[in-house]
Amino acid sequence: MADKPGKQLNEGKTKIIYEHAADTVYVQSKDRISANNAQRVNDLEGKAAISTATTCKVFEFLQLIGLKTAFVRKVNDTAFIAEKCAMIPIEWVTRRVATGSFLKRNPGVEEGYRFSPPKLELFFKDDAAGDPQWSEEQLIAKKMDCNGVIVGPGEVDIMGRATVLIFEVLEKAWASLNCSLIDMKIEFGVNTKGEIVLSDVIDSDSWRLWPSGDKRLMKDKQVYRNLKEVTDEALEQVKRNFQWVADKLDQIIPKPTGMAVVLMGSASDQPHCQKIHDECSKLGIRCDLRVSSAHKGTTETLKILAHYEGLGVPIVFIAVAGRSNGLGPVLSGNATYPVINCPPIKADWGTEDVWSSLRLPSGLGCGTVISPEAAALNAAQILGLYDHVIWSRLRAKQYNTWKGLKEADSKLQVHLEQQQ
């Protein structure tokens, strides 16, 4: 259908929600800024476009790394389409550094105290009551019903873990741009499928950002909150800060530089190597396949090694060789880059052949895994030290696995209870 707003469903301080389709809504941002639970409100021309750009770029990044959100697509400069959700009226706040309201609520804690792991807090959305802080137990006791989903311990665990994950991947992304993500608030909703998903928006109203880790350079809404007097000049500075954030997000997904290079001792190993290649692709890793035998063509093997080392980019070599694996040890003995053995184990001599990958001469440091997926994951964990997108894909993959197991266990318990 055409991306046009239908009947108005709800209006907040900075956006309006309209009908769109059976399972989606049209989210229109406003040229308005507010703070302190709407005790301070000002019109700010251009803010709607800046906020929409910021939100869309953040959600597109989160979906790229494998996190499901309510975001569907951007419509125009000031609006986007999202899944229709019953919102859970909780602000989930993650803090890396103690500052702001945390210091007021926790006297004695010095500003700048670093939380590791990040500090997770919950606040019930109630402007009249000042958005009081809640415990997880209070949220569970409330038994909120959102699109037929009762918010219980499992749902709270899922949202809590997702909140920290979202903070940490965005923290890594901002760190790659020499900017510190200090804290952040997000909200969740339940879509028409009964799934809990990240909803609402993430823009400069949602976080504290300190370029170079310097509070004096803050680019977030705290600048607006701190104004003793709201003037046109001050509002323009706030707007410039927000635009700086939106512009910086264009760099949040850099061109990949790291890569995996799979060397196979024989062309017959290609099916095994293709599986490694495919698993690397899922994680956003470039993967080259080469054929070279360390026993039969040592000079050529070292020539290939020298070529890739000369590229000057992070590389992980993966050696695939059956029978007597000389490929991995030769690469390891002549490279300063990591080498992973992934021998194509076969039923007949597999238990004997694997020892050539495990028992190595002294001075060699290559590791050994058996499955193609494990080789790709191992490579990703190494390359993730240099590339925040790969690191984030790994974290999202781990979260999705954990979430799937938790949901499967919950369904099983419900089934067992119904049988009793």
DOMARSE-106933 format. One line per 4 residues: number of its first residue (from 0); their letters; for each residue x, y, z of C-alpha. Coordinates in Angstrom, 3 decimals. Example, Ala and Ser with C-alpha at 12.3 -4.5 7.8 and 13.67 -1.06 7.14 Angstrom:
0	as	12.300/-4.500/7.800; 13.670/-1.060/7.140;
//
This chain:
0	madk	0.000/0.000/0.000; 1.007/3.654/-0.337; 3.082/5.006/2.538; 0.553/7.609/3.633;
4	pgkq	-0.702/8.332/7.153; -4.179/7.149/8.060; -6.208/7.862/11.164; -4.252/9.353/14.071;
8	lneg	-3.748/6.766/16.814; -1.619/8.597/19.338; 0.355/11.802/19.833; 3.368/12.277/22.047;
12	ktki	5.656/15.171/22.832; 7.851/14.707/19.766; 5.947/12.421/17.361; 2.524/11.396/16.079;
16	iyeh	1.473/7.800/15.339; -0.940/7.146/12.469; -2.592/4.051/11.066; -0.836/2.558/8.043;
20	aadt	-1.703/-1.120/7.477; -2.993/-4.021/9.518; 0.393/-4.697/11.121; 2.199/-1.377/10.674;
24	vyvq	1.982/2.281/11.678; 3.195/5.573/10.224; 5.502/7.431/12.636; 5.707/11.195/12.050;
28	skdr	8.334/13.206/13.919; 7.669/16.759/15.127; 9.790/19.897/14.996; 9.678/20.006/18.763;
32	isan	12.036/19.401/21.642; 11.105/18.816/25.276; 12.817/18.017/28.562; 12.073/17.356/32.215;
36	naqr	8.810/15.516/31.474; 7.550/18.330/29.236; 8.220/21.055/31.801; 10.343/22.645/29.084;
40	vndl	9.049/22.510/25.488; 10.184/24.422/22.405; 9.583/24.306/18.689; 12.779/23.569/16.768;
44	egka	12.539/23.784/13.003; 14.370/20.931/11.306; 14.435/18.649/14.338; 11.909/16.220/12.830;
48	aist	14.180/15.505/9.870; 17.269/15.183/12.052; 15.549/12.863/14.530; 14.109/10.688/11.764;
52	attc	17.489/10.386/10.066; 19.134/9.453/13.364; 16.516/6.859/14.282; 16.507/5.231/10.847;
56	kvfe	20.305/4.960/10.699; 20.461/3.413/14.170; 17.693/0.890/13.493; 19.167/-0.025/10.104;
60	flql	22.477/-0.752/11.832; 20.815/-2.903/14.484; 18.945/-4.891/11.854; 22.132/-5.303/9.815;
64	iglk	23.854/-7.046/12.711; 20.896/-9.376/13.240; 18.698/-7.716/15.873; 14.977/-7.627/15.185;
68	tafv	13.315/-4.246/15.743; 9.938/-2.698/14.974; 11.498/-0.523/12.267; 10.368/-1.308/8.697;
72	rkvn	11.574/1.475/6.409; 12.037/5.202/6.063; 9.227/7.007/4.194; 10.551/10.534/3.850;
76	dtaf	12.711/13.036/5.708; 10.404/13.185/8.727; 8.572/9.836/8.878; 9.088/6.077/8.884;
80	iaek	7.014/2.895/8.922; 7.154/0.611/11.962; 5.435/-2.520/13.138; 2.276/-1.846/15.108;
84	cami	3.137/-2.548/18.739; 1.480/-2.453/22.104; 4.088/-0.449/23.986; 5.414/-1.637/27.325;
88	piew	5.457/1.593/29.400; 8.989/1.159/30.704; 12.118/3.117/29.859; 15.091/0.757/29.939;
92	vtrr	18.224/2.739/30.796; 21.788/1.476/30.421; 24.663/3.419/31.966; 28.383/3.086/31.391;
96	vatg	29.345/6.200/33.347; 27.702/7.637/36.452; 26.335/11.089/35.709; 23.073/13.034/35.620;
100	sflk	20.101/11.739/37.620; 22.019/8.685/38.823; 24.189/10.912/40.997; 21.127/12.562/42.556;
104	rnpg	19.564/9.196/43.356; 22.814/7.703/44.619; 24.584/10.304/46.776; 28.205/9.517/47.429;
108	veeg	28.897/8.100/43.968; 31.394/10.284/42.160; 30.658/11.483/38.658; 32.630/9.462/36.143;
112	yrfs	32.376/6.166/38.021; 32.505/3.478/35.325; 30.060/0.585/35.417; 31.455/-2.700/34.122;
116	ppkl	29.252/-4.437/33.136; 26.886/-1.581/32.247; 24.309/-0.554/34.850; 20.708/-1.431/33.942;
120	elff	17.777/0.568/35.340; 14.015/0.600/34.745; 11.665/3.593/34.886; 7.879/3.462/34.684;
124	kdda	6.601/5.989/32.128; 4.392/8.387/34.079; 5.017/12.092/33.485; 2.783/13.140/36.382;
128	agdp	4.775/10.978/38.806; 8.128/11.922/37.304; 8.822/8.523/35.689; 9.608/6.667/38.939;
132	qwse	12.335/4.054/39.024; 11.042/0.486/39.241; 12.643/-2.801/40.135; 12.300/-5.853/37.924;
136	eqli	10.119/-7.350/40.666; 7.689/-4.418/40.441; 7.413/-4.854/36.683; 6.777/-8.590/37.033;
140	akkm	4.189/-8.004/39.760; 2.284/-5.581/37.507; 1.514/-8.433/35.049; 1.112/-6.050/32.133;
144	dcng	-0.875/-7.448/29.205; 0.547/-6.234/25.872; -1.041/-7.732/22.757; -1.857/-10.851/24.748;
148	vivg	1.658/-11.216/26.166; 1.834/-11.066/29.962; 5.096/-9.453/31.007; 6.615/-11.985/33.390;
152	pgev	10.122/-13.022/34.477; 11.025/-14.439/31.050; 9.941/-11.322/29.200; 11.827/-9.114/31.643;
156	dimg	14.964/-11.214/31.154; 14.668/-10.888/27.364; 14.228/-7.114/27.472; 16.974/-6.642/30.037;
160	ratv	19.513/-8.653/28.106; 18.523/-6.986/24.823; 18.885/-3.543/26.407; 22.469/-4.165/27.481;
164	life	23.297/-5.737/24.114; 21.894/-2.761/22.189; 23.864/-0.377/24.367; 27.113/-2.304/23.960;
168	vlek	26.949/-2.600/20.161; 26.127/1.100/19.820; 28.861/1.923/22.313; 31.345/0.043/20.103;
172	awas	30.034/1.831/17.026; 30.391/5.269/18.594; 33.834/4.372/19.959; 34.937/3.709/16.374;
176	lncs	34.060/7.378/15.728; 35.999/8.587/18.798; 32.830/9.315/20.739; 31.753/7.851/24.084;
180	lidm	28.214/6.585/24.579; 27.642/7.403/28.251; 24.081/6.172/28.775; 20.971/5.445/26.768;
184	kief	17.240/4.802/27.155; 15.088/2.587/24.941; 11.586/1.123/24.888; 10.059/-2.177/23.826;
188	gvnt	6.707/-3.152/22.416; 4.851/-6.330/21.483; 3.988/-6.604/17.780; 0.915/-8.294/16.320;
192	kgei	2.824/-11.603/16.195; 3.355/-11.513/19.952; 7.069/-10.765/19.636; 8.862/-8.384/21.993;
196	vlsd	10.845/-5.982/19.820; 12.800/-2.769/20.226; 10.324/-0.014/19.380; 9.799/3.752/19.518;
200	vids	12.892/5.746/18.433; 16.586/6.102/19.203; 17.747/9.646/18.533; 19.555/12.452/20.327;
204	dswr	16.780/12.507/22.933; 17.760/8.951/23.855; 21.396/9.115/24.918; 24.383/11.032/26.214;
208	lwps	27.265/11.334/23.761; 30.639/12.797/24.704; 33.099/13.198/21.804; 36.582/12.052/22.873;
212	gdkr	34.999/11.081/26.211; 34.912/14.764/27.206; 31.708/15.903/28.918; 32.397/19.496/27.902;
216	lmkd	31.917/18.463/24.249; 28.546/16.765/24.779; 26.314/16.597/21.694; 23.080/15.299/23.235;
220	kqvy	19.897/16.770/24.688; 21.626/17.480/27.986; 22.824/20.721/26.391; 19.155/21.749/26.100;
224	rnlk	18.359/20.592/29.633; 21.248/22.641/31.009; 20.149/25.921/29.417; 19.462/28.594/32.018;
228	evtd	17.621/30.559/29.371; 16.256/29.227/26.088; 17.206/31.629/23.296; 17.090/31.289/19.527;
232	eale	20.868/31.142/19.475; 20.921/28.382/22.098; 18.335/26.358/20.186; 20.395/26.656/17.027;
236	qvkr	23.382/25.233/18.909; 21.253/22.313/20.085; 20.134/21.755/16.510; 23.732/21.832/15.255;
240	nfqw	24.648/19.225/17.876; 21.810/16.952/16.766; 22.821/17.372/13.130; 26.400/16.450/14.038;
244	vadk	25.109/13.194/15.517; 22.990/12.383/12.452; 25.898/13.131/10.119; 28.330/11.017/12.135;
248	ldqi	25.990/8.034/11.876; 26.701/7.908/8.149; 30.043/6.404/9.197; 28.612/3.839/11.608;
252	ipkp	28.937/1.026/9.047; 32.471/1.276/7.663; 33.733/-0.618/4.641; 35.086/-3.974/5.919;
256	tgma	38.862/-4.251/5.933; 39.546/-7.577/7.639; 39.220/-10.913/5.861; 39.595/-14.661/6.145;
260	vvlm	41.753/-16.611/3.701; 41.026/-20.321/3.374; 43.861/-22.375/1.919; 42.972/-25.940/0.926;
264	gsas	45.550/-28.615/0.256; 43.521/-30.074/-2.596; 40.664/-28.992/-4.836; 38.740/-31.983/-3.463;
268	dqph	38.458/-30.048/-0.183; 36.408/-27.292/-1.833; 32.966/-28.412/-0.526; 34.316/-28.201/3.044;
272	cqki	35.892/-24.805/2.322; 32.736/-23.470/0.695; 30.901/-24.091/3.956; 33.490/-21.963/5.759;
276	hdec	33.071/-19.275/3.109; 29.290/-19.284/3.504; 29.492/-19.045/7.310; 31.935/-16.147/7.015;
280	sklg	29.555/-14.371/4.642; 26.758/-14.601/7.218; 29.000/-12.697/9.615; 29.926/-10.061/7.045;
284	ircd	33.476/-11.339/6.555; 35.159/-11.375/3.168; 36.541/-14.863/2.560; 38.991/-15.847/-0.185;
288	lrvs	39.474/-19.496/-1.203; 42.886/-20.669/-2.451; 44.364/-24.066/-3.368; 47.935/-24.791/-2.305;
292	sahk	49.721/-27.824/-0.889; 52.415/-27.151/1.688; 53.947/-30.551/0.923; 53.854/-30.418/-2.879;
296	gtte	54.147/-26.680/-3.467; 55.774/-25.063/-0.438; 57.148/-22.131/-2.409; 53.725/-21.311/-3.840;
300	tlki	52.110/-21.583/-0.396; 54.585/-19.077/1.033; 54.072/-16.823/-1.993; 50.323/-16.741/-1.350;
304	lahy	50.983/-16.054/2.336; 53.308/-13.150/1.503; 50.729/-11.658/-0.866; 48.017/-11.485/1.793;
308	eglg	50.352/-10.317/4.551; 51.391/-7.492/2.233; 47.833/-6.162/2.045; 48.265/-4.590/5.479;
312	vpiv	44.796/-5.497/6.727; 43.648/-7.801/9.552; 43.654/-11.380/8.223; 42.926/-14.822/9.623;
316	fiav	44.264/-17.824/7.691; 42.253/-21.047/7.770; 44.081/-24.199/6.703; 42.041/-27.076/5.301;
320	agrs	44.090/-30.208/4.726; 43.338/-33.867/5.318; 45.694/-36.789/5.934; 48.976/-35.231/7.036;
324	nglg	48.253/-31.545/7.636; 51.402/-29.667/6.792; 49.518/-26.628/5.546; 48.498/-25.178/8.910;
328	pvls	51.874/-25.622/10.610; 53.757/-24.195/7.594; 51.491/-21.140/7.546; 51.792/-20.702/11.311;
332	gnat	55.560/-21.024/11.239; 55.909/-18.307/8.604; 53.076/-15.888/9.442; 52.470/-13.402/12.205;
336	ypvi	48.726/-13.558/11.538; 46.453/-16.087/13.280; 46.116/-19.535/11.684; 43.200/-21.894/12.289;
340	ncpp	43.271/-25.548/11.232; 39.957/-26.947/10.061; 40.729/-30.416/8.662; 38.008/-32.199/6.648;
344	ikad	37.756/-35.176/8.958; 36.551/-38.397/7.314; 35.340/-41.608/8.867; 38.141/-43.931/7.755;
348	wgte	41.330/-42.224/8.959; 39.900/-39.182/10.694; 40.929/-40.074/14.223; 44.539/-40.568/13.080;
352	dvws	44.719/-37.652/10.618; 43.568/-35.054/13.145; 46.748/-35.473/15.181; 48.757/-33.707/12.460;
356	slrl	46.673/-30.615/13.267; 46.793/-31.025/17.038; 50.340/-32.162/17.821; 52.649/-29.533/16.379;
360	psgl	56.377/-28.760/16.521; 57.402/-26.291/19.195; 57.128/-22.608/18.321; 53.873/-22.943/16.372;
364	gcgt	50.587/-21.461/17.582; 47.799/-22.497/15.227; 44.559/-23.701/16.757; 42.286/-26.459/15.500;
368	visp	38.530/-26.726/15.073; 36.572/-29.373/13.210; 33.399/-27.796/11.856; 33.286/-25.092/9.151;
372	eaaa	30.954/-23.007/11.330; 33.451/-23.112/14.195; 36.252/-21.972/11.877; 34.206/-18.988/10.717;
376	lnaa	33.170/-18.082/14.267; 36.755/-18.327/15.482; 37.877/-16.061/12.648; 35.072/-13.615/13.445;
380	qilg	36.067/-13.442/17.110; 39.593/-12.487/16.053; 38.537/-9.991/13.375; 35.928/-8.540/15.740;
384	lydh	38.805/-7.045/17.712; 39.330/-4.691/14.754; 35.808/-4.362/13.325; 32.879/-3.321/15.523;
388	viws	30.327/-4.555/12.977; 31.688/-8.111/13.087; 31.881/-7.907/16.888; 28.260/-6.741/16.970;
392	rlra	27.094/-9.520/14.648; 28.645/-12.041/17.021; 26.959/-10.504/20.039; 23.602/-10.442/18.250;
396	kqyn	24.046/-14.075/17.173; 24.774/-15.094/20.768; 21.742/-13.160/22.009; 19.425/-14.677/19.404;
400	twkg	20.616/-18.183/20.332; 20.029/-17.478/24.032; 16.618/-15.943/23.325; 15.559/-18.901/21.179;
404	lkea	16.463/-21.354/23.924; 14.664/-19.305/26.564; 11.504/-19.075/24.469; 11.646/-22.802/23.692;
408	dskl	11.920/-23.606/27.391; 9.002/-21.285/28.185; 6.791/-22.974/25.582; 7.752/-26.390/26.927;
412	qvhl	6.844/-25.409/30.490; 3.448/-24.098/29.345; 2.851/-27.342/27.417; 3.773/-29.490/30.406;
416	eqqq	1.498/-27.474/32.695; -1.415/-27.925/30.287; -0.918/-31.683/30.327; -1.136/-31.913/34.100;
//
